[in-house]
Each structure stands twice: as C-alpha cells, then as structure tokens.
C-alpha cells in the first residue's frame, strides 16, 4: 500500500512537470516569434525562418500578406503589391498599438525569397492577403498555413491604397475597433479650399451688402440649422445607428439606400437640400411679379429660367426616388 502511494505521488509529479515543460516550450516559442516583429508589428518570413513559421501560431489570428517586391523571371514587377504594402503596415501598426488584446500576428512573405510557399499553397499569382483564425482546441496540433481554412481579403488596384477599407475588414474579423490614420490629401484640400473661398467671397461681396438686418438674418439661419436635423429624420438615423456615409463594393459613396424603410445619414441632408432648392425656386416664381424694379421683359426671362430650373430639380428628385422605389409610376 505504501509503495502504491509513493508511485501515485511520483506519477502526479511527472504529469505536472510535463505540463510545465510544455507551457514553457510554448511560451518560449511565442517569445521567439514575437522577437521577429518590426516597428509596425509585422514579421518578415524568410527562407531561414519559414520552417518555424509555416506551422503558424495556433492561438492567434495569423494574418499573412503574400507579395512580390522584386521582379519575376520575366522581369515583371507587381505594382499592386507595392501599392498595398503601405496600407498593410499602417493597419498592422494601428492594431498593435490600439488593440493588443486581439491576439493577432502579421506576416509578410516575398515569393521570390520563399518559393516553397508557392508550392505549398499552389499559388498562381500575387498578391494575396489571407487571415487564418485561431484553431479549435482539438485541432491545434493540425494547424498550419498549408491546410488550415482562412478568410481572404479581395485586393484590387482601386482599393489598394484604402487603408480604411482594409482596417474595417480586419476589425470585423477580430471583433475590435480601431482608428487608422490617413495621410493628408493636399489635392483634395485645395479643391475644398477653393470651393469654400468662392462661396465665402460670393456671400460677402454679393449677399451681405443686400441684407439690411443682419442680426435677424443670422438668427433665422441659426434657427433653421437647429430645426433641419430634427425635421428631416436625422434623429432616426442616430437612434438606429445608421452610418452617415456608406460605400458600395467598389468603394463609391452610396447617397441613397434601397427601399423606403431605410436611409443613410447623407441621404437625409441630400433630400433636404433638394427640398430647400425647389421651395426657394417656387417662392421666387411667386414673388417675381411683385418686384417693381425689374422690367416686364426681364421678368418673363427670369420666370422662364426659374421654371426650367424647378422642372430640372424636380426631375432629378424623382430619379433619386426611383432608386428607393423603382415601381413609382411618374417619371420625367
């Protein structure tokens, strides 16, 4: 009996020691892999470390970017690979700094440096961005890049530089929230600056001199600005968590949603602007005959122009409404 108790204690001790050794080995393996990260959190896969990394890290999201930085045997380079490189590192750095709890590892692999991967994954072209989710406990021993299932991010020339789109793709998979920094677009800033300055100068030089009671005018503008979000349904958008600006599969802004039971935030202001323009044109048509300083010939010309503008905007309004209700019978 005494020998049995001693044997049992030794058996338990051996099991605990084996368990501790396995944990230490796994910890050391993770530490060795983490030491390969660069300043943005990306691990470069080479021919030397590929035997270590091709099994992946089972408890982590393995995000693998397969690229070609140089030229192939025909002397051709991959422009899409270079375009997406910056977005990949920007999102990797954002996730590393803002969501370290996500348990994600970023890898980049050049097929010219590691041709073995081309054979393992049966690749026909580059680039590719794949995300291996963590393996189940029962299948962790079988986890490797060659055979494990993955999510694939669609890479296209028109979206390669869109770090926000790639960040949104990963955020949904990792179930996190991140903010991806964007480069300052000088060209876009110049366009908006010139447009705003033109409007400002027009209002200051043309509109303001004709306003006799500026305090009353600004009070009306402020009141209208406060009322507009409330009477146009923007509160419905806020309460239901509907995005202000939505984009389609080609990254274009969707100004109108399909169906009359749903509306984007930008749709509220687009429709409100059309209502304001059409109501202003209608009021001008009504008030035009009462203006004594304009000749009858000029009144007729202005009335024709205002009527044509009103018809055009109403026709445009109907064409927009057909997006939401294609069965609408009245078409101009």
Beta strands, then each sheet from edge to edge (+ up, - down):
strand 1: 42-45
strand 2: 61-67
strand 3: 104-110
strand 4: 128-132
strand 5: 151-153
strand 6: 246-247
strand 7: 253-254
sheet 1: 1+ 3+ 2+ 4- 5+
sheet 2: 6+ 7-
end
